[in-house]
Amino acid sequence: ASRAAPPIDVMAAFRAPGIAVIAEVKRASPSRGELASIADPAELARAYEDGGARVISVLTEQRRFNGSLDDLDAVRAAVSIPVLRKDFIVRPYQIHEARAHGADLLLLIVAALEQPALESLLERTESLGMTALVEVHTEEEADRALQAGASLIGVNARNLKT
């Protein structure tokens, strides 16, 4: 993590005037299969940035989303706005890996984590100067995110079980 440039202030990007859009580099999804053939994730990310996106989200989960850390590297090198590593983060190593690859923020999914793990991963993220986007689906999960100390919460209104 020491080789990556310092993290960009993500909260400043969200507090700036206007609508804050997170644009996504996403090749596939478990429910839809292949979504897009993205030959050059850097080019796509630059187009998003030119279009006004405040953050670029990059799927790095390989098995379900055909993502990779190579995509994260390419996007980080191409844009000057914050970059989000979107994956199933469950271990501290993945947080260090995200920082080493230039991510400024990462996704933590409350539904996938017990409370002690959520708190620990959130603390580790912040200790590296990064921000966690803590995803919730329910009011109870939002309460857990707040209890853990989350400063940035995303509400996923999609029912992934149907």
C-alpha positions as CSV (number, residue, x, y, z in Angstrom):
1,A,0.0,0.0,0.0
2,S,3.0,2.3,0.5
3,R,3.6,2.6,-3.3
4,A,0.2,3.9,-4.2
5,A,-0.4,7.7,-4.3
6,P,-2.2,9.0,-1.3
7,P,-6.0,8.4,-1.4
8,I,-8.1,11.2,-2.9
9,D,-10.6,12.9,-0.5
10,V,-13.8,11.0,-1.4
11,M,-16.1,13.0,0.8
12,A,-15.1,16.2,-0.9
13,A,-16.1,14.7,-4.2
14,F,-19.6,13.9,-2.8
15,R,-20.0,17.3,-1.0
16,A,-19.3,19.3,-4.2
17,P,-22.3,21.1,-5.7
18,G,-24.5,19.2,-8.1
19,I,-25.4,15.5,-8.4
20,A,-22.7,13.1,-7.5
21,V,-22.7,10.2,-9.9
22,I,-20.7,7.0,-9.4
23,A,-20.1,5.5,-12.8
24,E,-19.3,1.8,-13.0
25,V,-16.9,-0.4,-15.0
26,K,-18.8,-3.7,-14.9
27,R,-18.4,-6.5,-17.4
28,A,-20.9,-9.0,-16.1
29,S,-23.4,-9.8,-13.3
30,P,-24.6,-13.1,-11.8
31,S,-28.2,-12.3,-12.8
32,R,-27.6,-11.0,-16.3
33,G,-24.4,-12.7,-17.4
34,E,-22.2,-10.7,-19.7
35,L,-23.2,-7.0,-19.8
36,A,-20.5,-5.4,-21.8
37,S,-17.4,-6.2,-23.7
38,I,-15.0,-3.6,-22.3
39,A,-11.9,-3.7,-24.4
40,D,-10.3,-0.7,-22.6
41,P,-11.6,0.1,-19.1
42,A,-9.3,3.1,-18.9
43,E,-11.0,4.7,-22.0
44,L,-14.4,4.0,-20.5
45,A,-13.4,5.6,-17.2
46,R,-12.0,8.7,-18.9
47,A,-15.3,9.0,-20.8
48,Y,-17.2,8.8,-17.4
49,E,-14.9,11.4,-15.9
50,D,-15.3,13.7,-18.9
51,G,-19.1,13.2,-18.5
52,G,-19.0,14.5,-15.0
53,A,-18.8,11.4,-12.9
54,R,-17.5,12.1,-9.4
55,V,-16.3,8.5,-8.7
56,I,-15.5,5.5,-10.9
57,S,-16.5,2.1,-9.4
58,V,-14.5,-0.9,-10.7
59,L,-15.7,-4.5,-10.2
60,T,-12.7,-6.6,-9.3
61,E,-14.6,-9.8,-8.4
62,Q,-13.7,-12.3,-11.1
63,R,-15.9,-15.3,-10.7
64,R,-19.3,-13.6,-10.9
65,F,-18.5,-10.2,-12.5
66,N,-15.5,-10.9,-14.7
67,G,-13.7,-8.1,-13.0
68,S,-10.0,-7.9,-12.1
69,L,-7.4,-5.9,-10.3
70,D,-5.9,-5.2,-13.7
71,D,-9.1,-3.2,-14.5
72,L,-8.6,-1.3,-11.2
73,D,-5.0,-0.5,-12.1
74,A,-6.0,0.7,-15.6
75,V,-8.7,2.9,-14.3
76,R,-6.6,4.4,-11.5
77,A,-3.9,5.3,-14.0
78,A,-6.4,7.0,-16.4
79,V,-8.5,9.2,-14.1
80,S,-7.9,11.9,-11.5
81,I,-11.2,11.3,-9.6
82,P,-11.7,8.8,-6.7
83,V,-11.8,5.1,-7.7
84,L,-13.9,2.6,-5.8
85,R,-13.0,-1.1,-5.5
86,K,-16.2,-3.0,-5.7
87,D,-15.8,-6.6,-4.5
88,F,-16.9,-8.9,-1.7
89,I,-14.5,-7.5,0.9
90,V,-14.3,-9.9,3.9
91,R,-10.6,-9.9,4.8
92,P,-8.2,-7.1,5.9
93,Y,-5.8,-8.3,3.1
94,Q,-8.3,-7.2,0.5
95,I,-8.3,-3.7,1.9
96,H,-4.5,-3.5,1.7
97,E,-4.7,-4.9,-1.8
98,A,-7.2,-2.3,-2.8
99,R,-5.0,0.5,-1.5
100,A,-1.9,-1.0,-3.2
101,H,-3.8,-0.9,-6.5
102,G,-4.8,2.8,-6.0
103,A,-8.4,2.5,-4.7
104,D,-9.6,5.5,-2.7
105,L,-12.6,3.8,-1.4
106,L,-14.1,0.3,-1.3
107,L,-17.4,-1.4,-0.8
108,L,-18.4,-3.1,2.5
109,I,-21.7,-5.0,2.4
110,V,-23.4,-5.1,5.8
111,A,-25.4,-8.2,4.9
112,A,-22.2,-10.2,4.2
113,L,-20.5,-9.3,7.5
114,E,-21.0,-10.0,11.2
115,Q,-20.8,-6.8,13.3
116,P,-17.3,-7.3,14.7
117,A,-16.0,-7.9,11.1
118,L,-17.8,-4.9,9.8
119,E,-16.3,-2.7,12.5
120,S,-12.8,-4.1,12.0
121,L,-12.8,-3.8,8.2
122,L,-14.2,-0.2,8.5
123,E,-11.4,0.7,10.9
124,R,-8.7,-0.9,8.7
125,T,-10.0,1.0,5.7
126,E,-9.9,4.3,7.5
127,S,-6.5,3.5,8.9
128,L,-5.1,3.5,5.4
129,G,-6.7,6.9,4.6
130,M,-9.5,5.3,2.5
131,T,-13.2,5.6,2.7
132,A,-15.7,2.7,2.9
133,L,-19.0,2.9,1.0
134,V,-21.1,0.8,3.4
135,E,-23.9,-0.9,1.5
136,V,-27.2,-1.5,3.3
137,H,-30.5,-3.1,2.2
138,T,-32.7,-2.6,5.3
139,E,-33.2,-0.2,8.1
140,E,-31.6,-2.7,10.5
141,E,-28.5,-2.8,8.3
142,A,-28.4,1.0,8.2
143,D,-28.5,1.0,12.0
144,R,-25.6,-1.5,12.0
145,A,-23.6,0.6,9.6
146,L,-24.1,3.7,11.7
147,Q,-23.2,1.8,14.9
148,A,-20.0,0.6,13.2
149,G,-19.1,4.3,12.4
150,A,-19.7,4.4,8.7
151,S,-19.5,7.9,7.2
152,L,-20.7,7.0,3.7
153,I,-23.7,4.7,3.4
154,G,-25.2,3.5,0.1
155,V,-28.8,2.1,0.0
156,N,-29.3,-0.9,-2.3
157,A,-33.0,-1.1,-2.9
158,R,-32.8,-4.1,-5.1
159,N,-34.1,-7.4,-3.8
160,L,-31.3,-9.8,-4.6
161,K,-33.3,-12.8,-3.5
162,T,-36.0,-12.5,-6.2
